[in-house]
Amino acid sequence: MIIEKLTKLKHQIEVREDLLPLCNDKRLKVFIEWGDAHFDLHIDRSSLTTPASKPYGILHIRTDEQTLQELLAGEVQLRSIRNKQVVDGDYQHILLVEALLFLGGQGSL
């Protein structure tokens, strides 16, 4: 069920016309992978115009299903789990992804 939710969120993010001011090109590039006990979310930072010290490469989040559910429900913030989970990226990009996860999880995206 979480994969379906993430796939739907990925699609919602990629097709949003009003997110274009955040993007250098036509769409945000979002990739989802999963293993036995974790989920990997990747956002291509080069597709973002958000200022950051490292504007290229990948924003990478590796987390477990429970934490991912909490992120989607807005119960935890992505920036607050940086010490417990793998969250690799600039703070500005982390805030953006945190907002997208929360809005998508609430059905507001």
Phi and psi restraints in degrees (range 20) as a CNS / XPLOR table:
assign (resid 1 and name C) (resid 2 and name N)
       (resid 2 and name CA) (resid 2 and name C) 1.0 -65.2 20.0 2
assign (resid 2 and name N) (resid 2 and name CA)
       (resid 2 and name C) (resid 3 and name N) 1.0 -34.5 20.0 2
assign (resid 2 and name C) (resid 3 and name N)
       (resid 3 and name CA) (resid 3 and name C) 1.0 -64.0 20.0 2
assign (resid 3 and name N) (resid 3 and name CA)
       (resid 3 and name C) (resid 4 and name N) 1.0 -42.3 20.0 2
assign (resid 3 and name C) (resid 4 and name N)
       (resid 4 and name CA) (resid 4 and name C) 1.0 -62.3 20.0 2
assign (resid 4 and name N) (resid 4 and name CA)
       (resid 4 and name C) (resid 5 and name N) 1.0 -40.4 20.0 2
assign (resid 4 and name C) (resid 5 and name N)
       (resid 5 and name CA) (resid 5 and name C) 1.0 -64.1 20.0 2
assign (resid 5 and name N) (resid 5 and name CA)
       (resid 5 and name C) (resid 6 and name N) 1.0 -44.3 20.0 2
assign (resid 5 and name C) (resid 6 and name N)
       (resid 6 and name CA) (resid 6 and name C) 1.0 -66.7 20.0 2
assign (resid 6 and name N) (resid 6 and name CA)
       (resid 6 and name C) (resid 7 and name N) 1.0 -40.7 20.0 2
assign (resid 6 and name C) (resid 7 and name N)
       (resid 7 and name CA) (resid 7 and name C) 1.0 -63.6 20.0 2
assign (resid 7 and name N) (resid 7 and name CA)
       (resid 7 and name C) (resid 8 and name N) 1.0 -41.1 20.0 2
assign (resid 7 and name C) (resid 8 and name N)
       (resid 8 and name CA) (resid 8 and name C) 1.0 -63.6 20.0 2
assign (resid 8 and name N) (resid 8 and name CA)
       (resid 8 and name C) (resid 9 and name N) 1.0 -43.1 20.0 2
assign (resid 8 and name C) (resid 9 and name N)
       (resid 9 and name CA) (resid 9 and name C) 1.0 -63.3 20.0 2
assign (resid 9 and name N) (resid 9 and name CA)
       (resid 9 and name C) (resid 10 and name N) 1.0 -43.3 20.0 2
assign (resid 9 and name C) (resid 10 and name N)
       (resid 10 and name CA) (resid 10 and name C) 1.0 -56.1 20.0 2
assign (resid 10 and name N) (resid 10 and name CA)
       (resid 10 and name C) (resid 11 and name N) 1.0 -47.3 20.0 2
assign (resid 10 and name C) (resid 11 and name N)
       (resid 11 and name CA) (resid 11 and name C) 1.0 -63.2 20.0 2
assign (resid 11 and name N) (resid 11 and name CA)
       (resid 11 and name C) (resid 12 and name N) 1.0 -43.2 20.0 2
assign (resid 11 and name C) (resid 12 and name N)
       (resid 12 and name CA) (resid 12 and name C) 1.0 -61.4 20.0 2
assign (resid 12 and name N) (resid 12 and name CA)
       (resid 12 and name C) (resid 13 and name N) 1.0 -41.6 20.0 2
assign (resid 12 and name C) (resid 13 and name N)
       (resid 13 and name CA) (resid 13 and name C) 1.0 -66.5 20.0 2
assign (resid 13 and name N) (resid 13 and name CA)
       (resid 13 and name C) (resid 14 and name N) 1.0 -43.5 20.0 2
assign (resid 13 and name C) (resid 14 and name N)
       (resid 14 and name CA) (resid 14 and name C) 1.0 -71.2 20.0 2
assign (resid 14 and name N) (resid 14 and name CA)
       (resid 14 and name C) (resid 15 and name N) 1.0 -24.4 20.0 2
assign (resid 14 and name C) (resid 15 and name N)
       (resid 15 and name CA) (resid 15 and name C) 1.0 -99.2 20.0 2
assign (resid 15 and name N) (resid 15 and name CA)
       (resid 15 and name C) (resid 16 and name N) 1.0 -3.4 20.0 2
assign (resid 15 and name C) (resid 16 and name N)
       (resid 16 and name CA) (resid 16 and name C) 1.0 -71.1 20.0 2
assign (resid 16 and name N) (resid 16 and name CA)
       (resid 16 and name C) (resid 17 and name N) 1.0 114.7 20.0 2
assign (resid 16 and name C) (resid 17 and name N)
       (resid 17 and name CA) (resid 17 and name C) 1.0 -66.6 20.0 2
assign (resid 17 and name N) (resid 17 and name CA)
       (resid 17 and name C) (resid 18 and name N) 1.0 -35.2 20.0 2
assign (resid 17 and name C) (resid 18 and name N)
       (resid 18 and name CA) (resid 18 and name C) 1.0 -76.3 20.0 2
assign (resid 18 and name N) (resid 18 and name CA)
       (resid 18 and name C) (resid 19 and name N) 1.0 -5.0 20.0 2
assign (resid 18 and name C) (resid 19 and name N)
       (resid 19 and name CA) (resid 19 and name C) 1.0 -87.2 20.0 2
assign (resid 19 and name N) (resid 19 and name CA)
       (resid 19 and name C) (resid 20 and name N) 1.0 -3.9 20.0 2
assign (resid 19 and name C) (resid 20 and name N)
       (resid 20 and name CA) (resid 20 and name C) 1.0 -57.8 20.0 2
assign (resid 20 and name N) (resid 20 and name CA)
       (resid 20 and name C) (resid 21 and name N) 1.0 -34.7 20.0 2
assign (resid 20 and name C) (resid 21 and name N)
       (resid 21 and name CA) (resid 21 and name C) 1.0 -61.0 20.0 2
assign (resid 21 and name N) (resid 21 and name CA)
       (resid 21 and name C) (resid 22 and name N) 1.0 -19.3 20.0 2
assign (resid 21 and name C) (resid 22 and name N)
       (resid 22 and name CA) (resid 22 and name C) 1.0 -83.5 20.0 2
assign (resid 22 and name N) (resid 22 and name CA)
       (resid 22 and name C) (resid 23 and name N) 1.0 -9.0 20.0 2
assign (resid 22 and name C) (resid 23 and name N)
       (resid 23 and name CA) (resid 23 and name C) 1.0 -113.7 20.0 2
assign (resid 23 and name N) (resid 23 and name CA)
       (resid 23 and name C) (resid 24 and name N) 1.0 145.9 20.0 2
assign (resid 23 and name C) (resid 24 and name N)
       (resid 24 and name CA) (resid 24 and name C) 1.0 -79.0 20.0 2
assign (resid 24 and name N) (resid 24 and name CA)
       (resid 24 and name C) (resid 25 and name N) 1.0 -30.0 20.0 2
assign (resid 24 and name C) (resid 25 and name N)
       (resid 25 and name CA) (resid 25 and name C) 1.0 -123.4 20.0 2
assign (resid 25 and name N) (resid 25 and name CA)
       (resid 25 and name C) (resid 26 and name N) 1.0 -154.6 20.0 2
assign (resid 25 and name C) (resid 26 and name N)
       (resid 26 and name CA) (resid 26 and name C) 1.0 -71.6 20.0 2
assign (resid 26 and name N) (resid 26 and name CA)
       (resid 26 and name C) (resid 27 and name N) 1.0 -33.3 20.0 2
assign (resid 26 and name C) (resid 27 and name N)
       (resid 27 and name CA) (resid 27 and name C) 1.0 -147.2 20.0 2
assign (resid 27 and name N) (resid 27 and name CA)
       (resid 27 and name C) (resid 28 and name N) 1.0 153.5 20.0 2
assign (resid 27 and name C) (resid 28 and name N)
       (resid 28 and name CA) (resid 28 and name C) 1.0 -67.6 20.0 2
assign (resid 28 and name N) (resid 28 and name CA)
       (resid 28 and name C) (resid 29 and name N) 1.0 140.1 20.0 2
assign (resid 28 and name C) (resid 29 and name N)
       (resid 29 and name CA) (resid 29 and name C) 1.0 -103.2 20.0 2
assign (resid 29 and name N) (resid 29 and name CA)
       (resid 29 and name C) (resid 30 and name N) 1.0 116.6 20.0 2
assign (resid 29 and name C) (resid 30 and name N)
       (resid 30 and name CA) (resid 30 and name C) 1.0 -121.8 20.0 2
assign (resid 30 and name N) (resid 30 and name CA)
       (resid 30 and name C) (resid 31 and name N) 1.0 134.1 20.0 2
assign (resid 30 and name C) (resid 31 and name N)
       (resid 31 and name CA) (resid 31 and name C) 1.0 -126.7 20.0 2
assign (resid 31 and name N) (resid 31 and name CA)
       (resid 31 and name C) (resid 32 and name N) 1.0 139.5 20.0 2
assign (resid 31 and name C) (resid 32 and name N)
       (resid 32 and name CA) (resid 32 and name C) 1.0 -125.3 20.0 2
assign (resid 32 and name N) (resid 32 and name CA)
       (resid 32 and name C) (resid 33 and name N) 1.0 130.9 20.0 2
assign (resid 32 and name C) (resid 33 and name N)
       (resid 33 and name CA) (resid 33 and name C) 1.0 -133.6 20.0 2
assign (resid 33 and name N) (resid 33 and name CA)
       (resid 33 and name C) (resid 34 and name N) 1.0 158.8 20.0 2
assign (resid 33 and name C) (resid 34 and name N)
       (resid 34 and name CA) (resid 34 and name C) 1.0 -148.4 20.0 2
assign (resid 34 and name N) (resid 34 and name CA)
       (resid 34 and name C) (resid 35 and name N) 1.0 152.1 20.0 2
assign (resid 34 and name C) (resid 35 and name N)
       (resid 35 and name CA) (resid 35 and name C) 1.0 -124.7 20.0 2
assign (resid 35 and name N) (resid 35 and name CA)
       (resid 35 and name C) (resid 36 and name N) 1.0 -161.9 20.0 2
assign (resid 35 and name C) (resid 36 and name N)
       (resid 36 and name CA) (resid 36 and name C) 1.0 -61.6 20.0 2
assign (resid 36 and name N) (resid 36 and name CA)
       (resid 36 and name C) (resid 37 and name N) 1.0 -42.4 20.0 2
assign (resid 36 and name C) (resid 37 and name N)
       (resid 37 and name CA) (resid 37 and name C) 1.0 -130.8 20.0 2
assign (resid 37 and name N) (resid 37 and name CA)
       (resid 37 and name C) (resid 38 and name N) 1.0 18.3 20.0 2
assign (resid 37 and name C) (resid 38 and name N)
       (resid 38 and name CA) (resid 38 and name C) 1.0 -150.6 20.0 2
assign (resid 38 and name N) (resid 38 and name CA)
       (resid 38 and name C) (resid 39 and name N) 1.0 163.6 20.0 2
assign (resid 38 and name C) (resid 39 and name N)
       (resid 39 and name CA) (resid 39 and name C) 1.0 -126.0 20.0 2
assign (resid 39 and name N) (resid 39 and name CA)
       (resid 39 and name C) (resid 40 and name N) 1.0 140.1 20.0 2
assign (resid 39 and name C) (resid 40 and name N)
       (resid 40 and name CA) (resid 40 and name C) 1.0 -115.2 20.0 2
assign (resid 40 and name N) (resid 40 and name CA)
       (resid 40 and name C) (resid 41 and name N) 1.0 126.7 20.0 2
assign (resid 40 and name C) (resid 41 and name N)
       (resid 41 and name CA) (resid 41 and name C) 1.0 -114.5 20.0 2
assign (resid 41 and name N) (resid 41 and name CA)
       (resid 41 and name C) (resid 42 and name N) 1.0 131.3 20.0 2
assign (resid 41 and name C) (resid 42 and name N)
       (resid 42 and name CA) (resid 42 and name C) 1.0 -126.3 20.0 2
assign (resid 42 and name N) (resid 42 and name CA)
       (resid 42 and name C) (resid 43 and name N) 1.0 133.9 20.0 2
assign (resid 42 and name C) (resid 43 and name N)
       (resid 43 and name CA) (resid 43 and name C) 1.0 -123.5 20.0 2
assign (resid 43 and name N) (resid 43 and name CA)
       (resid 43 and name C) (resid 44 and name N) 1.0 128.6 20.0 2
assign (resid 43 and name C) (resid 44 and name N)
       (resid 44 and name CA) (resid 44 and name C) 1.0 -70.7 20.0 2
assign (resid 44 and name N) (resid 44 and name CA)
       (resid 44 and name C) (resid 45 and name N) 1.0 109.7 20.0 2
assign (resid 44 and name C) (resid 45 and name N)
       (resid 45 and name CA) (resid 45 and name C) 1.0 -65.8 20.0 2
assign (resid 45 and name N) (resid 45 and name CA)
       (resid 45 and name C) (resid 46 and name N) 1.0 -25.4 20.0 2
assign (resid 45 and name C) (resid 46 and name N)
       (resid 46 and name CA) (resid 46 and name C) 1.0 -68.9 20.0 2
assign (resid 46 and name N) (resid 46 and name CA)
       (resid 46 and name C) (resid 47 and name N) 1.0 -14.1 20.0 2
assign (resid 46 and name C) (resid 47 and name N)
       (resid 47 and name CA) (resid 47 and name C) 1.0 -85.9 20.0 2
assign (resid 47 and name N) (resid 47 and name CA)
       (resid 47 and name C) (resid 48 and name N) 1.0 -2.8 20.0 2
assign (resid 47 and name C) (resid 48 and name N)
       (resid 48 and name CA) (resid 48 and name C) 1.0 -101.6 20.0 2
assign (resid 48 and name N) (resid 48 and name CA)
       (resid 48 and name C) (resid 49 and name N) 1.0 145.0 20.0 2
assign (resid 48 and name C) (resid 49 and name N)
       (resid 49 and name CA) (resid 49 and name C) 1.0 -97.8 20.0 2
assign (resid 49 and name N) (resid 49 and name CA)
       (resid 49 and name C) (resid 50 and name N) 1.0 -5.4 20.0 2
assign (resid 49 and name C) (resid 50 and name N)
       (resid 50 and name CA) (resid 50 and name C) 1.0 -56.7 20.0 2
assign (resid 50 and name N) (resid 50 and name CA)
       (resid 50 and name C) (resid 51 and name N) 1.0 127.4 20.0 2
assign (resid 50 and name C) (resid 51 and name N)
       (resid 51 and name CA) (resid 51 and name C) 1.0 -61.3 20.0 2
assign (resid 51 and name N) (resid 51 and name CA)
       (resid 51 and name C) (resid 52 and name N) 1.0 136.7 20.0 2
assign (resid 51 and name C) (resid 52 and name N)
       (resid 52 and name CA) (resid 52 and name C) 1.0 -157.5 20.0 2
assign (resid 52 and name N) (resid 52 and name CA)
       (resid 52 and name C) (resid 53 and name N) 1.0 155.5 20.0 2
assign (resid 52 and name C) (resid 53 and name N)
       (resid 53 and name CA) (resid 53 and name C) 1.0 -68.1 20.0 2
assign (resid 53 and name N) (resid 53 and name CA)
       (resid 53 and name C) (resid 54 and name N) 1.0 -30.0 20.0 2
assign (resid 53 and name C) (resid 54 and name N)
       (resid 54 and name CA) (resid 54 and name C) 1.0 -122.8 20.0 2
assign (resid 54 and name N) (resid 54 and name CA)
       (resid 54 and name C) (resid 55 and name N) 1.0 85.6 20.0 2
assign (resid 54 and name C) (resid 55 and name N)
       (resid 55 and name CA) (resid 55 and name C) 1.0 -75.8 20.0 2
assign (resid 55 and name N) (resid 55 and name CA)
       (resid 55 and name C) (resid 56 and name N) 1.0 -7.6 20.0 2
assign (resid 55 and name C) (resid 56 and name N)
       (resid 56 and name CA) (resid 56 and name C) 1.0 -116.0 20.0 2
assign (resid 56 and name N) (resid 56 and name CA)
       (resid 56 and name C) (resid 57 and name N) 1.0 166.1 20.0 2
assign (resid 56 and name C) (resid 57 and name N)
       (resid 57 and name CA) (resid 57 and name C) 1.0 100.2 20.0 2
assign (resid 57 and name N) (resid 57 and name CA)
       (resid 57 and name C) (resid 58 and name N) 1.0 -158.6 20.0 2
assign (resid 57 and name C) (resid 58 and name N)
       (resid 58 and name CA) (resid 58 and name C) 1.0 -120.7 20.0 2
assign (resid 58 and name N) (resid 58 and name CA)
       (resid 58 and name C) (resid 59 and name N) 1.0 134.6 20.0 2
assign (resid 58 and name C) (resid 59 and name N)
       (resid 59 and name CA) (resid 59 and name C) 1.0 -83.3 20.0 2
assign (resid 59 and name N) (resid 59 and name CA)
       (resid 59 and name C) (resid 60 and name N) 1.0 119.4 20.0 2
assign (resid 59 and name C) (resid 60 and name N)
       (resid 60 and name CA) (resid 60 and name C) 1.0 -117.6 20.0 2
assign (resid 60 and name N) (resid 60 and name CA)
       (resid 60 and name C) (resid 61 and name N) 1.0 130.3 20.0 2
assign (resid 60 and name C) (resid 61 and name N)
       (resid 61 and name CA) (resid 61 and name C) 1.0 -125.9 20.0 2
assign (resid 61 and name N) (resid 61 and name CA)
       (resid 61 and name C) (resid 62 and name N) 1.0 124.7 20.0 2
assign (resid 61 and name C) (resid 62 and name N)
       (resid 62 and name CA) (resid 62 and name C) 1.0 -120.1 20.0 2
assign (resid 62 and name N) (resid 62 and name CA)
       (resid 62 and name C) (resid 63 and name N) 1.0 122.9 20.0 2
assign (resid 62 and name C) (resid 63 and name N)
       (resid 63 and name CA) (resid 63 and name C) 1.0 -147.7 20.0 2
assign (resid 63 and name N) (resid 63 and name CA)
       (resid 63 and name C) (resid 64 and name N) 1.0 168.2 20.0 2
assign (resid 63 and name C) (resid 64 and name N)
       (resid 64 and name CA) (resid 64 and name C) 1.0 -92.1 20.0 2
assign (resid 64 and name N) (resid 64 and name CA)
       (resid 64 and name C) (resid 65 and name N) 1.0 170.3 20.0 2
assign (resid 64 and name C) (resid 65 and name N)
       (resid 65 and name CA) (resid 65 and name C) 1.0 -63.8 20.0 2
assign (resid 65 and name N) (resid 65 and name CA)
       (resid 65 and name C) (resid 66 and name N) 1.0 -40.5 20.0 2
assign (resid 65 and name C) (resid 66 and name N)
       (resid 66 and name CA) (resid 66 and name C) 1.0 -62.6 20.0 2
assign (resid 66 and name N) (resid 66 and name CA)
       (resid 66 and name C) (resid 67 and name N) 1.0 -46.0 20.0 2
assign (resid 66 and name C) (resid 67 and name N)
       (resid 67 and name CA) (resid 67 and name C) 1.0 -64.6 20.0 2
assign (resid 67 and name N) (resid 67 and name CA)
       (resid 67 and name C) (resid 68 and name N) 1.0 -39.1 20.0 2
assign (resid 67 and name C) (resid 68 and name N)
       (resid 68 and name CA) (resid 68 and name C) 1.0 -62.6 20.0 2
assign (resid 68 and name N) (resid 68 and name CA)
       (resid 68 and name C) (resid 69 and name N) 1.0 -42.1 20.0 2
assign (resid 68 and name C) (resid 69 and name N)
       (resid 69 and name CA) (resid 69 and name C) 1.0 -61.2 20.0 2
assign (resid 69 and name N) (resid 69 and name CA)
       (resid 69 and name C) (resid 70 and name N) 1.0 -40.8 20.0 2
assign (resid 69 and name C) (resid 70 and name N)
       (resid 70 and name CA) (resid 70 and name C) 1.0 -65.8 20.0 2
assign (resid 70 and name N) (resid 70 and name CA)
       (resid 70 and name C) (resid 71 and name N) 1.0 -38.2 20.0 2
assign (resid 70 and name C) (resid 71 and name N)
       (resid 71 and name CA) (resid 71 and name C) 1.0 -63.2 20.0 2
assign (resid 71 and name N) (resid 71 and name CA)
       (resid 71 and name C) (resid 72 and name N) 1.0 -45.1 20.0 2
assign (resid 71 and name C) (resid 72 and name N)
       (resid 72 and name CA) (resid 72 and name C) 1.0 -66.2 20.0 2
assign (resid 72 and name N) (resid 72 and name CA)
       (resid 72 and name C) (resid 73 and name N) 1.0 -29.6 20.0 2
assign (resid 72 and name C) (resid 73 and name N)
       (resid 73 and name CA) (resid 73 and name C) 1.0 -86.4 20.0 2
assign (resid 73 and name N) (resid 73 and name CA)
       (resid 73 and name C) (resid 74 and name N) 1.0 -7.7 20.0 2
assign (resid 73 and name C) (resid 74 and name N)
       (resid 74 and name CA) (resid 74 and name C) 1.0 77.8 20.0 2
assign (resid 74 and name N) (resid 74 and name CA)
       (resid 74 and name C) (resid 75 and name N) 1.0 15.7 20.0 2
assign (resid 74 and name C) (resid 75 and name N)
       (resid 75 and name CA) (resid 75 and name C) 1.0 -80.0 20.0 2
assign (resid 75 and name N) (resid 75 and name CA)
       (resid 75 and name C) (resid 76 and name N) 1.0 -26.1 20.0 2
assign (resid 75 and name C) (resid 76 and name N)
       (resid 76 and name CA) (resid 76 and name C) 1.0 -132.2 20.0 2
assign (resid 76 and name N) (resid 76 and name CA)
       (resid 76 and name C) (resid 77 and name N) 1.0 158.4 20.0 2
assign (resid 76 and name C) (resid 77 and name N)
       (resid 77 and name CA) (resid 77 and name C) 1.0 -105.1 20.0 2
assign (resid 77 and name N) (resid 77 and name CA)
       (resid 77 and name C) (resid 78 and name N) 1.0 142.7 20.0 2
assign (resid 77 and name C) (resid 78 and name N)
       (resid 78 and name CA) (resid 78 and name C) 1.0 -56.3 20.0 2
assign (resid 78 and name N) (resid 78 and name CA)
       (resid 78 and name C) (resid 79 and name N) 1.0 -41.5 20.0 2
assign (resid 78 and name C) (resid 79 and name N)
       (resid 79 and name CA) (resid 79 and name C) 1.0 -66.3 20.0 2
assign (resid 79 and name N) (resid 79 and name CA)
       (resid 79 and name C) (resid 80 and name N) 1.0 -23.4 20.0 2
assign (resid 79 and name C) (resid 80 and name N)
       (resid 80 and name CA) (resid 80 and name C) 1.0 -82.7 20.0 2
assign (resid 80 and name N) (resid 80 and name CA)
       (resid 80 and name C) (resid 81 and name N) 1.0 -13.8 20.0 2
assign (resid 80 and name C) (resid 81 and name N)
       (resid 81 and name CA) (resid 81 and name C) 1.0 -101.9 20.0 2
assign (resid 81 and name N) (resid 81 and name CA)
       (resid 81 and name C) (resid 82 and name N) 1.0 8.3 20.0 2
assign (resid 81 and name C) (resid 82 and name N)
       (resid 82 and name CA) (resid 82 and name C) 1.0 -58.8 20.0 2
assign (resid 82 and name N) (resid 82 and name CA)
       (resid 82 and name C) (resid 83 and name N) 1.0 -30.2 20.0 2
assign (resid 82 and name C) (resid 83 and name N)
       (resid 83 and name CA) (resid 83 and name C) 1.0 -82.4 20.0 2
assign (resid 83 and name N) (resid 83 and name CA)
       (resid 83 and name C) (resid 84 and name N) 1.0 -20.8 20.0 2
assign (resid 83 and name C) (resid 84 and name N)
       (resid 84 and name CA) (resid 84 and name C) 1.0 -101.1 20.0 2
assign (resid 84 and name N) (resid 84 and name CA)
       (resid 84 and name C) (resid 85 and name N) 1.0 -27.2 20.0 2
assign (resid 84 and name C) (resid 85 and name N)
       (resid 85 and name CA) (resid 85 and name C) 1.0 -123.8 20.0 2
assign (resid 85 and name N) (resid 85 and name CA)
       (resid 85 and name C) (resid 86 and name N) 1.0 169.6 20.0 2
assign (resid 85 and name C) (resid 86 and name N)
       (resid 86 and name CA) (resid 86 and name C) 1.0 -83.6 20.0 2
assign (resid 86 and name N) (resid 86 and name CA)
       (resid 86 and name C) (resid 87 and name N) 1.0 114.4 20.0 2
assign (resid 86 and name C) (resid 87 and name N)
       (resid 87 and name CA) (resid 87 and name C) 1.0 -134.1 20.0 2
assign (resid 87 and name N) (resid 87 and name CA)
       (resid 87 and name C) (resid 88 and name N) 1.0 104.2 20.0 2
assign (resid 87 and name C) (resid 88 and name N)
       (resid 88 and name CA) (resid 88 and name C) 1.0 -115.6 20.0 2
assign (resid 88 and name N) (resid 88 and name CA)
       (resid 88 and name C) (resid 89 and name N) 1.0 109.8 20.0 2
assign (resid 88 and name C) (resid 89 and name N)
       (resid 89 and name CA) (resid 89 and name C) 1.0 168.7 20.0 2
assign (resid 89 and name N) (resid 89 and name CA)
       (resid 89 and name C) (resid 90 and name N) 1.0 171.7 20.0 2
assign (resid 89 and name C) (resid 90 and name N)
       (resid 90 and name CA) (resid 90 and name C) 1.0 -72.1 20.0 2
assign (resid 90 and name N) (resid 90 and name CA)
       (resid 90 and name C) (resid 91 and name N) 1.0 150.4 20.0 2
assign (resid 90 and name C) (resid 91 and name N)
       (resid 91 and name CA) (resid 91 and name C) 1.0 -57.2 20.0 2
assign (resid 91 and name N) (resid 91 and name CA)
       (resid 91 and name C) (resid 92 and name N) 1.0 -41.0 20.0 2
assign (resid 91 and name C) (resid 92 and name N)
       (resid 92 and name CA) (resid 92 and name C) 1.0 -61.1 20.0 2
assign (resid 92 and name N) (resid 92 and name CA)
       (resid 92 and name C) (resid 93 and name N) 1.0 -41.5 20.0 2
assign (resid 92 and name C) (resid 93 and name N)
       (resid 93 and name CA) (resid 93 and name C) 1.0 -70.5 20.0 2
assign (resid 93 and name N) (resid 93 and name CA)
       (resid 93 and name C) (resid 94 and name N) 1.0 -36.4 20.0 2
assign (resid 93 and name C) (resid 94 and name N)
       (resid 94 and name CA) (resid 94 and name C) 1.0 -62.7 20.0 2
assign (resid 94 and name N) (resid 94 and name CA)
       (resid 94 and name C) (resid 95 and name N) 1.0 -42.6 20.0 2
assign (resid 94 and name C) (resid 95 and name N)
       (resid 95 and name CA) (resid 95 and name C) 1.0 -62.3 20.0 2
assign (resid 95 and name N) (resid 95 and name CA)
       (resid 95 and name C) (resid 96 and name N) 1.0 -40.5 20.0 2
assign (resid 95 and name C) (resid 96 and name N)
       (resid 96 and name CA) (resid 96 and name C) 1.0 -63.4 20.0 2
assign (resid 96 and name N) (resid 96 and name CA)
       (resid 96 and name C) (resid 97 and name N) 1.0 -47.2 20.0 2
assign (resid 96 and name C) (resid 97 and name N)
       (resid 97 and name CA) (resid 97 and name C) 1.0 -66.4 20.0 2
assign (resid 97 and name N) (resid 97 and name CA)
       (resid 97 and name C) (resid 98 and name N) 1.0 -38.2 20.0 2
assign (resid 97 and name C) (resid 98 and name N)
       (resid 98 and name CA) (resid 98 and name C) 1.0 -56.9 20.0 2
assign (resid 98 and name N) (resid 98 and name CA)
       (resid 98 and name C) (resid 99 and name N) 1.0 -46.0 20.0 2
assign (resid 98 and name C) (resid 99 and name N)
       (resid 99 and name CA) (resid 99 and name C) 1.0 -64.8 20.0 2
assign (resid 99 and name N) (resid 99 and name CA)
       (resid 99 and name C) (resid 100 and name N) 1.0 -42.4 20.0 2
assign (resid 99 and name C) (resid 100 and name N)
       (resid 100 and name CA) (resid 100 and name C) 1.0 -64.2 20.0 2
assign (resid 100 and name N) (resid 100 and name CA)
       (resid 100 and name C) (resid 101 and name N) 1.0 -41.3 20.0 2
assign (resid 100 and name C) (resid 101 and name N)
       (resid 101 and name CA) (resid 101 and name C) 1.0 -62.8 20.0 2
assign (resid 101 and name N) (resid 101 and name CA)
       (resid 101 and name C) (resid 102 and name N) 1.0 -45.2 20.0 2
assign (resid 101 and name C) (resid 102 and name N)
       (resid 102 and name CA) (resid 102 and name C) 1.0 -65.4 20.0 2
assign (resid 102 and name N) (resid 102 and name CA)
       (resid 102 and name C) (resid 103 and name N) 1.0 -47.4 20.0 2
assign (resid 102 and name C) (resid 103 and name N)
       (resid 103 and name CA) (resid 103 and name C) 1.0 -62.9 20.0 2
assign (resid 103 and name N) (resid 103 and name CA)
       (resid 103 and name C) (resid 104 and name N) 1.0 -41.1 20.0 2
assign (resid 103 and name C) (resid 104 and name N)
       (resid 104 and name CA) (resid 104 and name C) 1.0 -65.7 20.0 2
assign (resid 104 and name N) (resid 104 and name CA)
       (resid 104 and name C) (resid 105 and name N) 1.0 -40.8 20.0 2
assign (resid 104 and name C) (resid 105 and name N)
       (resid 105 and name CA) (resid 105 and name C) 1.0 -66.3 20.0 2
assign (resid 105 and name N) (resid 105 and name CA)
       (resid 105 and name C) (resid 106 and name N) 1.0 -28.6 20.0 2
assign (resid 105 and name C) (resid 106 and name N)
       (resid 106 and name CA) (resid 106 and name C) 1.0 -88.7 20.0 2
assign (resid 106 and name N) (resid 106 and name CA)
       (resid 106 and name C) (resid 107 and name N) 1.0 -2.9 20.0 2
assign (resid 106 and name C) (resid 107 and name N)
       (resid 107 and name CA) (resid 107 and name C) 1.0 73.7 20.0 2
assign (resid 107 and name N) (resid 107 and name CA)
       (resid 107 and name C) (resid 108 and name N) 1.0 21.5 20.0 2
assign (resid 107 and name C) (resid 108 and name N)
       (resid 108 and name CA) (resid 108 and name C) 1.0 -102.0 20.0 2
assign (resid 108 and name N) (resid 108 and name CA)
       (resid 108 and name C) (resid 109 and name N) 1.0 0.9 20.0 2
